[in-house]
Amino acid sequence: MKRVGFLLKVREEYIEEYKTHHQNVWEEMKNALVKHGWNNYSLFIRSDGLLFGYFEARESFPKCLDGMSKERINTKWQEVMSPYFEVLESSAPDQSMVELEEVFHLD
C-alpha cells in the first residue's frame, strides 16, 4: 500500500457546484475507483479552490490512474468535471493531478 497525496485547483466560481457533485458521486464511479485501488479516498478543498486529495493505493498512483483511464464511467466523469478545474486545455482533470511527495507519517 502506498499513501498518495495530490493537488488540483477548482475554479473559485464553481466550488459550491463542485462540492454538490461530490455529495452525489455515481455508484459506478465509486465502484471503479475501488476496483483500481483507490482506497480510503478523501478530497479536501480550501476556500480559494485549492483541492487536496488523499488515498491509499494498492501499488502506485500511476497504476491507479492507468486503471481508471480504461473505465468508460471515468471518461464520462472527467468530461463532467473538466469545466470545474483550472487545467491545461484538452487535459482531463485526472491527467493534471500533481502528486505530492510524502515526507512524514505517524502511524
KOLRO-20058 format. One line per 5 residues: number of its first residue (from 1); their letters; for each residue x, z, y of N, C-alpha, C. Coordinates in Angstrom, 2 decimals, m for minus. Each point is the difference from the previous one (the first is absolute). Example, Ala and Ser with C-alpha at 12.3 -4.5 7.8 and 13.67 -1.06 7.14 Angstrom:
2
1	AS	13.19/7.80/m5.69/m0.89/0.00/1.19/0.90/0.00/1.20; m0.35/m0.72/1.05/0.82/0.06/1.19/m0.77/0.73/1.09
// end
This chain:
107
1	MKRVG	0.84/0.00/m1.18/m0.84/0.00/1.18/0.89/0.00/1.24; m0.38/m0.83/0.96/0.72/m0.09/1.27/m0.98/0.28/1.13; 0.36/0.92/0.89/m0.82/0.28/1.18/0.28/m1.09/1.02; m1.05/m0.57/0.57/0.12/m1.10/0.95/m0.71/0.36/1.30; 0.69/m0.17/1.12/m0.61/0.13/1.31/0.16/m1.33/0.72
6	FLLKV	m1.01/m0.40/0.76/0.09/m1.26/0.74/m0.74/0.10/1.31; 0.34/m0.90/0.92/m0.63/m0.05/1.32/m0.67/m1.34/0.22; m1.09/0.04/0.76/m0.69/m1.18/0.53/m0.54/0.41/1.37; m0.49/m0.96/0.76/m0.55/0.30/1.32/m1.38/m0.64/0.12; m1.02/0.86/0.17/m1.37/m0.46/0.21/m0.19/m0.21/1.50
11	REEYI	m0.64/m1.10/0.36/m0.30/m0.26/1.42/m0.89/1.13/0.51; 0.36/0.56/1.15/m0.72/1.16/0.52/m1.50/m0.23/0.14; m0.40/m1.20/0.40/m1.42/m0.27/0.21/m0.80/m0.06/m1.31; 0.68/m0.01/m1.14/m0.67/m0.09/m1.30/0.14/1.25/m0.86; 0.57/1.06/0.53/0.27/1.19/m0.80/m1.27/0.55/m0.65
16	EEYKT	m1.06/0.18/0.75/m1.23/0.61/m0.56/m0.61/m0.91/m1.07; m0.01/m1.28/0.25/m0.54/m0.95/m0.97/0.85/0.02/m1.28; 1.31/0.05/0.18/0.93/0.07/m1.14/m0.29/1.25/m0.84; m0.19/1.12/0.66/m0.28/1.25/m0.72/m1.33/m0.10/m0.76; m0.99/m0.65/0.58/m1.28/m0.17/m0.67/0.16/m0.81/m1.29
21	HHQNV	0.79/m1.06/0.04/0.26/m0.79/m1.21/0.59/0.88/m1.10; 0.86/0.93/0.38/0.67/0.81/m1.01/m0.84/1.18/m0.49; m1.16/0.19/0.58/m0.96/0.94/m0.56/m0.83/m0.68/m1.08; 0.12/m1.32/m0.08/m0.79/m0.79/m0.94/0.85/m1.04/m0.73; 1.16/0.39/m0.46/0.87/m0.94/m0.73/m0.72/m0.46/m1.26
26	WEEMK	0.03/m1.30/m0.22/m0.67/m0.59/m1.16/0.54/0.60/m1.29; m0.90/0.30/m0.92/0.39/0.60/m1.28/0.99/m0.89/m0.75; m0.23/m1.31/0.04/0.91/m0.94/m0.68/1.40/0.06/0.60; 0.09/0.20/1.31/1.30/0.12/0.66/0.69/1.29/m0.43; m0.73/1.09/m0.05/0.59/1.26/m0.44/0.50/m0.10/m1.44
31	NALVK	m0.78/m0.66/m0.86/0.41/m0.18/m1.40/1.27/m0.83/m0.10; 0.12/m1.05/0.82/1.20/m0.83/m0.02/1.22/0.80/0.45; m0.15/0.82/1.01/1.12/0.83/0.47/0.49/0.92/m1.12; m0.92/0.65/m0.67/0.38/0.89/m1.11/0.67/m0.81/m1.11; m0.56/m1.14/m0.33/0.55/m0.86/m1.05/1.45/m0.37/0.27
36	HGWNN	0.35/m0.18/1.27/1.35/m0.45/0.36/0.89/1.12/0.52; m0.37/1.25/m0.33/0.91/1.11/0.21/m0.03/0.69/1.34; m1.07/m0.19/0.78/m0.14/0.69/1.29/m0.69/1.34/m0.24; 0.76/1.00/m0.37/m0.56/1.31/m0.34/0.13/0.96/1.18; m0.98/0.90/0.11/0.03/1.02/1.06/0.18/m0.66/1.38
41	YSLFI	m0.75/m1.04/0.25/0.14/m0.85/1.19/m0.78/0.60/1.17; 0.68/0.14/1.14/m0.62/0.52/1.23/0.44/m0.83/1.19; m0.89/m0.10/0.99/0.32/m0.64/1.28/m0.23/1.02/1.11; 0.89/0.00/0.99/m0.10/0.89/1.15/0.16/m0.86/1.24; m0.81/0.27/1.04/0.07/m0.83/1.21/0.16/0.89/1.23
46	RSDGL	0.83/m0.47/0.91/0.20/0.67/1.28/m0.96/m0.61/1.01; m0.24/0.67/1.10/m0.99/m0.47/0.99/0.37/m1.35/0.61; 1.27/m0.40/m0.04/0.40/m1.30/0.54/m0.02/m1.10/m1.06; m0.42/0.34/m1.23/m0.11/m1.00/m1.06/1.16/m0.04/m0.97; 1.05/0.78/0.25/1.10/0.02/m0.97/m0.54/0.58/m1.30
51	LFGYF	0.18/m0.74/m1.08/m0.55/0.36/m1.30/1.13/0.32/m0.95; m0.10/1.15/m0.65/0.96/0.40/m1.02/m0.72/0.03/m1.33; 0.57/m0.68/m0.98/m0.56/0.02/m1.34/0.94/0.69/m0.96; m0.55/0.68/m0.98/0.79/0.67/m1.03/m0.67/m0.22/m1.35; 0.82/m0.31/m1.00/m0.51/m0.01/m1.36/1.15/0.22/m0.97
56	EARES	m0.35/0.28/m1.24/0.99/0.21/m1.04/m0.07/m1.21/m0.94; 1.06/m0.79/0.01/0.05/m1.24/m0.78/0.51/0.27/m1.41; m0.58/m0.70/m0.95/0.47/0.09/m1.37/1.47/m0.40/m0.09; 0.35/m1.10/0.70/1.39/m0.48/m0.06/0.60/m0.14/1.39; m0.54/m0.93/0.81/0.58/m0.26/1.32/m1.06/m0.58/0.92
61	FPKCL	0.27/0.07/1.28/m0.89/m0.58/1.01/m0.15/m1.51/m0.21; 1.12/m0.74/m0.14/m0.14/m1.45/m0.21/m0.82/m0.36/m1.24; 0.17/0.76/m1.07/m0.75/m0.28/m1.23/m1.50/0.24/0.22; m0.35/1.05/0.72/m1.42/0.28/0.31/m0.58/m1.10/0.88; 0.75/m0.43/1.00/m0.46/m1.09/0.87/m0.17/m1.29/m0.78
66	DGMSK	0.94/m0.27/m0.89/m0.07/m1.22/m0.81/m1.23/m0.01/m0.89; m0.29/1.13/m0.62/m1.19/0.09/m0.85/m1.27/m0.26/0.80; m0.10/0.60/1.18/m1.18/m0.19/0.83/m0.12/m1.43/0.50; 1.11/m0.67/0.21/m0.04/m1.38/0.51/m0.69/m0.95/m0.98; m0.12/0.41/m1.25/m0.64/m0.84/m1.02/m1.49/0.29/m0.16
71	ERINT	m0.51/0.96/0.75/m1.40/0.39/m0.11/m0.84/m0.71/1.07; m1.05/m0.69/m0.43/m0.89/m0.69/0.96/m0.65/0.98/0.97; m0.35/1.18/m0.49/m0.65/0.98/0.87/0.95/0.42/1.12; 1.30/0.06/m0.28/0.97/0.34/1.04/0.08/m1.10/1.05; m0.06/m1.24/m0.44/0.02/m1.12/0.95/m1.19/0.12/0.95
76	KWQEV	m1.18/0.29/m0.55/m1.20/0.17/0.83/0.16/1.18/0.96; 0.52/1.13/m0.51/0.18/1.19/0.83/0.99/m0.28/1.14; 1.10/m0.67/m0.32/1.00/m0.31/1.02/m0.58/m0.92/1.08; m0.86/m0.93/m0.40/m0.65/m0.88/0.99/m0.89/0.79/0.94; m0.73/0.98/m0.54/m0.87/0.84/0.83/0.84/0.89/0.91
81	MSPYF	1.10/0.53/m0.50/0.81/0.96/0.75/0.95/m0.66/1.02; 0.37/m1.24/m0.21/1.00/m0.66/0.86/m0.26/0.13/1.50; m1.21/m0.19/0.49/m0.22/0.09/1.45/0.28/1.38/0.60; 0.02/1.02/m0.83/0.18/1.36/0.50/1.46/0.35/0.30; 0.92/m0.79/m0.52/1.41/0.36/0.08/0.80/m0.84/0.99
86	EVLES	1.00/0.63/0.57/1.01/m0.71/0.77/1.04/m0.48/m1.01; m0.12/m1.27/m0.40/0.92/m0.58/m0.99/0.40/m1.40/0.46; 1.01/m0.53/m0.67/0.41/m1.36/0.30/m1.11/m0.98/m0.38; m0.10/m1.08/0.74/m1.00/m1.02/m0.31/0.13/m0.44/m1.45; m1.12/m0.27/m0.62/m0.11/m0.49/m1.38/0.60/0.97/m1.02
91	SAPDQ	0.10/1.25/0.33/0.52/0.99/m0.93/m1.11/1.01/m0.32; m0.23/0.23/m1.27/m0.99/1.00/m0.41/0.55/1.39/0.28; m0.88/0.97/0.28/0.48/1.35/0.29/0.92/0.56/m1.08; m0.32/m0.25/m1.27/0.84/0.57/m1.06/1.36/m0.67/m0.09; 0.20/m1.10/0.70/1.32/m0.65/0.05/0.80/0.45/1.22
96	SMVEL	m0.63/0.83/0.84/0.65/0.48/1.22/0.33/1.49/m0.06; m0.25/0.62/m1.13/0.28/1.43/m0.13/1.51/0.24/0.08; 0.37/1.01/0.77/1.41/0.37/0.12/0.21/1.25/m0.84; 0.73/m0.14/m1.11/0.26/1.15/m0.86/0.99/0.93/0.66; m0.25/1.29/m0.11/0.86/1.02/0.57/0.90/0.60/m1.08
101	EEVFH	1.19/0.38/0.39/0.93/0.65/m0.92/m0.34/1.49/m0.10; m0.14/0.50/m1.21/m0.24/1.43/m0.17/1.32/0.75/0.21; m0.03/0.98/0.88/1.23/0.76/0.28/m0.10/1.46/m0.41; m1.22/0.47/m0.31/m0.16/1.39/m0.45/m1.30/0.14/m0.76; 0.02/0.84/m1.01/m1.21/0.32/m0.76/0.12/1.43/m0.49
106	LD	m1.03/0.80/0.24/m0.06/1.37/m0.51/m1.01/0.03/m1.12; 0.44/0.31/m1.18/m0.88/0.03/m1.16/m0.58/1.37/m0.21
// end
